[in-house]
Amino acid sequence: MRLKYPNLLFAALGILVAVILTQIDAFAALIHRLGAYGYIGAFFAGIFFSSTFTVAIATVTFFYIGETMHPLLAALVGGAGTMCADLFLFRFFRDNLFSEIQLFFVEHHLSHLHPKNVLRSKAFLWLGPVIGSLIILSPLPDEFGIAIFSYYHYNVHKLIPLSFLLNTIGIYLIVVIGALTE
């Protein structure tokens, strides 16, 4: 049996698994203890910094990492982890998910509701990447910013350093605030 929308199903299952994992105390405790694992913990906290369901926990982890690690090194390592997660999200959105979403809208006669009319407007063509960059820079989940870059088929070779730079700056600010409050 072949699924008609495997990537939409994969995305929905991923959200469900993330919600379930955040409800398990052992998983939440592991995420909170990431800072105790040094720079390896910072790398994994960076991976979790990209997701809607784990960004809050990762932010708290980076806040506490500031008390024990060098802020710039922790931010660089965390930025590398987030960049890896962002690259995965970018490829998933660009190569799989958006084409299925478009097919879903067309097959179910919902094409008039498709957001492409807004996203392809002149204002949003230049504003979209700016909004995507601000989302990636902020402690908001990167998924929304990466989805914007994916929608516009942004060059992956430009996105990798942009994601690294923006996430490193955002994480650095969190780590420094944590270091200042100790």
Buried (B, 14 or more C-beta within 10 A) or exposed (E): EEEEBEBBEBBEEEEEEBEEBBEEEEBBEBBBEBBEBBBEBBBBBBBBBBBBBBBBBBBBBBBBBBEBBBBEBBBBBBBBBBBBBBBEBBEBBBEBBBEBBEEBBEEEEEEEEBEEEEEEEEEBEEEBBEEBBEBBBBBBBBBEBBBBBBBBEBEBEEBBEBBBBBBBEBBBBBBBEBBEEE
